[in-house]
Structures are given as C-alpha cells and as structure tokens.
Amino acid sequence: MKVKIFDFEDEQDLQNAMNSFLEDLEKEVVDIKYAVSSFPMGEEQIYCFSAMIIYM
C-alpha cells in the first residue's frame, strides 16, 4: 500500500493535480481523504486544500 499527498492553496490546483495523478495511476485506489483548513494572516484569510490518495 502507498500514499500520495497533495497540498495547495487553491482548490482548482488540487483538483488538477489529483486528476493528472489518477489518469496515470495504474494501481487500485483504496481511499481518498480530503481536508480544508484556513487561518488568518494579517487581513487575509489563507486556505489550505489537501488530499491523500491511498492506493495499491
């Protein structure tokens, strides 16, 4: 079993990276875990979109 971790500040970047990885993956996907976190930085709100693909 292996894992691939993705971490981006933009959800579209995460989606594109995951889709590219999955298109080329010749293994069975066991599970996909997804998380979103945010925190203030000055007057901005910073977001972190991450995912972990577990595959065999």
CNS distance restraints for C-alpha pairs under 8 A (distance, minus, plus):
assign (resid   1 and name CA) (resid  54 and name CA) 7.06 0.50 0.50
assign (resid   1 and name CA) (resid  55 and name CA) 5.80 0.50 0.50
assign (resid   1 and name CA) (resid  56 and name CA) 4.58 0.50 0.50
assign (resid   2 and name CA) (resid  54 and name CA) 5.86 0.50 0.50
assign (resid   2 and name CA) (resid  55 and name CA) 5.45 0.50 0.50
assign (resid   2 and name CA) (resid  56 and name CA) 6.11 0.50 0.50
assign (resid   3 and name CA) (resid  52 and name CA) 6.53 0.50 0.50
assign (resid   3 and name CA) (resid  53 and name CA) 5.51 0.50 0.50
assign (resid   3 and name CA) (resid  54 and name CA) 4.53 0.50 0.50
assign (resid   3 and name CA) (resid  55 and name CA) 6.19 0.50 0.50
assign (resid   4 and name CA) (resid  52 and name CA) 5.61 0.50 0.50
assign (resid   4 and name CA) (resid  53 and name CA) 5.22 0.50 0.50
assign (resid   4 and name CA) (resid  54 and name CA) 6.72 0.50 0.50
assign (resid   5 and name CA) (resid  50 and name CA) 7.38 0.50 0.50
assign (resid   5 and name CA) (resid  51 and name CA) 5.92 0.50 0.50
assign (resid   5 and name CA) (resid  52 and name CA) 4.56 0.50 0.50
assign (resid   5 and name CA) (resid  53 and name CA) 6.61 0.50 0.50
assign (resid   6 and name CA) (resid  14 and name CA) 6.75 0.50 0.50
assign (resid   6 and name CA) (resid  17 and name CA) 7.65 0.50 0.50
assign (resid   6 and name CA) (resid  18 and name CA) 7.50 0.50 0.50
assign (resid   6 and name CA) (resid  50 and name CA) 5.35 0.50 0.50
assign (resid   6 and name CA) (resid  51 and name CA) 5.21 0.50 0.50
assign (resid   6 and name CA) (resid  52 and name CA) 6.32 0.50 0.50
assign (resid   7 and name CA) (resid  14 and name CA) 6.85 0.50 0.50
assign (resid   7 and name CA) (resid  48 and name CA) 6.83 0.50 0.50
assign (resid   7 and name CA) (resid  49 and name CA) 5.80 0.50 0.50
assign (resid   7 and name CA) (resid  50 and name CA) 4.30 0.50 0.50
assign (resid   7 and name CA) (resid  51 and name CA) 6.69 0.50 0.50
assign (resid   8 and name CA) (resid  13 and name CA) 6.43 0.50 0.50
assign (resid   8 and name CA) (resid  14 and name CA) 5.71 0.50 0.50
assign (resid   8 and name CA) (resid  48 and name CA) 5.82 0.50 0.50
assign (resid   8 and name CA) (resid  49 and name CA) 5.27 0.50 0.50
assign (resid   8 and name CA) (resid  50 and name CA) 6.28 0.50 0.50
assign (resid   9 and name CA) (resid  13 and name CA) 7.76 0.50 0.50
assign (resid   9 and name CA) (resid  46 and name CA) 7.47 0.50 0.50
assign (resid   9 and name CA) (resid  47 and name CA) 5.54 0.50 0.50
assign (resid   9 and name CA) (resid  48 and name CA) 4.75 0.50 0.50
assign (resid   9 and name CA) (resid  49 and name CA) 5.89 0.50 0.50
assign (resid  10 and name CA) (resid  14 and name CA) 6.58 0.50 0.50
assign (resid  10 and name CA) (resid  47 and name CA) 7.43 0.50 0.50
assign (resid  10 and name CA) (resid  48 and name CA) 7.27 0.50 0.50
assign (resid  10 and name CA) (resid  49 and name CA) 6.62 0.50 0.50
assign (resid  11 and name CA) (resid  15 and name CA) 6.16 0.50 0.50
assign (resid  11 and name CA) (resid  49 and name CA) 5.94 0.50 0.50
assign (resid  12 and name CA) (resid  16 and name CA) 6.13 0.50 0.50
assign (resid  13 and name CA) (resid  17 and name CA) 6.14 0.50 0.50
assign (resid  14 and name CA) (resid  18 and name CA) 6.09 0.50 0.50
assign (resid  14 and name CA) (resid  49 and name CA) 6.85 0.50 0.50
assign (resid  14 and name CA) (resid  50 and name CA) 7.13 0.50 0.50
assign (resid  14 and name CA) (resid  51 and name CA) 7.91 0.50 0.50
assign (resid  15 and name CA) (resid  19 and name CA) 6.07 0.50 0.50
assign (resid  16 and name CA) (resid  20 and name CA) 6.17 0.50 0.50
assign (resid  17 and name CA) (resid  21 and name CA) 6.20 0.50 0.50
assign (resid  18 and name CA) (resid  22 and name CA) 6.05 0.50 0.50
assign (resid  19 and name CA) (resid  23 and name CA) 6.04 0.50 0.50
assign (resid  20 and name CA) (resid  24 and name CA) 6.60 0.50 0.50
assign (resid  21 and name CA) (resid  25 and name CA) 6.11 0.50 0.50
assign (resid  27 and name CA) (resid  55 and name CA) 6.45 0.50 0.50
assign (resid  27 and name CA) (resid  56 and name CA) 5.66 0.50 0.50
assign (resid  28 and name CA) (resid  55 and name CA) 5.54 0.50 0.50
assign (resid  28 and name CA) (resid  56 and name CA) 5.33 0.50 0.50
assign (resid  29 and name CA) (resid  53 and name CA) 7.14 0.50 0.50
assign (resid  29 and name CA) (resid  54 and name CA) 6.06 0.50 0.50
assign (resid  29 and name CA) (resid  55 and name CA) 4.28 0.50 0.50
assign (resid  29 and name CA) (resid  56 and name CA) 6.53 0.50 0.50
assign (resid  30 and name CA) (resid  53 and name CA) 7.72 0.50 0.50
assign (resid  30 and name CA) (resid  54 and name CA) 5.37 0.50 0.50
assign (resid  30 and name CA) (resid  55 and name CA) 5.01 0.50 0.50
assign (resid  30 and name CA) (resid  56 and name CA) 6.93 0.50 0.50
assign (resid  31 and name CA) (resid  53 and name CA) 6.07 0.50 0.50
assign (resid  31 and name CA) (resid  54 and name CA) 5.18 0.50 0.50
assign (resid  31 and name CA) (resid  55 and name CA) 7.03 0.50 0.50
assign (resid  32 and name CA) (resid  51 and name CA) 6.89 0.50 0.50
assign (resid  32 and name CA) (resid  52 and name CA) 5.66 0.50 0.50
assign (resid  32 and name CA) (resid  53 and name CA) 4.56 0.50 0.50
assign (resid  32 and name CA) (resid  54 and name CA) 6.16 0.50 0.50
assign (resid  33 and name CA) (resid  51 and name CA) 5.41 0.50 0.50
assign (resid  33 and name CA) (resid  52 and name CA) 5.12 0.50 0.50
assign (resid  33 and name CA) (resid  53 and name CA) 6.56 0.50 0.50
assign (resid  34 and name CA) (resid  49 and name CA) 7.72 0.50 0.50
assign (resid  34 and name CA) (resid  50 and name CA) 5.88 0.50 0.50
assign (resid  34 and name CA) (resid  51 and name CA) 4.33 0.50 0.50
assign (resid  34 and name CA) (resid  52 and name CA) 6.59 0.50 0.50
assign (resid  35 and name CA) (resid  49 and name CA) 6.08 0.50 0.50
assign (resid  35 and name CA) (resid  50 and name CA) 5.32 0.50 0.50
assign (resid  35 and name CA) (resid  51 and name CA) 6.21 0.50 0.50
assign (resid  36 and name CA) (resid  47 and name CA) 7.10 0.50 0.50
assign (resid  36 and name CA) (resid  48 and name CA) 5.67 0.50 0.50
assign (resid  36 and name CA) (resid  49 and name CA) 4.73 0.50 0.50
assign (resid  36 and name CA) (resid  50 and name CA) 6.38 0.50 0.50
assign (resid  37 and name CA) (resid  47 and name CA) 5.76 0.50 0.50
assign (resid  37 and name CA) (resid  48 and name CA) 5.19 0.50 0.50
assign (resid  37 and name CA) (resid  49 and name CA) 6.75 0.50 0.50
assign (resid  38 and name CA) (resid  45 and name CA) 6.70 0.50 0.50
assign (resid  38 and name CA) (resid  46 and name CA) 5.37 0.50 0.50
assign (resid  38 and name CA) (resid  47 and name CA) 4.32 0.50 0.50
assign (resid  38 and name CA) (resid  48 and name CA) 6.10 0.50 0.50
assign (resid  39 and name CA) (resid  45 and name CA) 5.79 0.50 0.50
assign (resid  39 and name CA) (resid  46 and name CA) 5.36 0.50 0.50
assign (resid  39 and name CA) (resid  47 and name CA) 6.74 0.50 0.50
assign (resid  40 and name CA) (resid  44 and name CA) 5.79 0.50 0.50
assign (resid  40 and name CA) (resid  45 and name CA) 4.52 0.50 0.50
assign (resid  40 and name CA) (resid  46 and name CA) 5.95 0.50 0.50
assign (resid  41 and name CA) (resid  45 and name CA) 6.04 0.50 0.50
assign (resid  41 and name CA) (resid  46 and name CA) 6.56 0.50 0.50
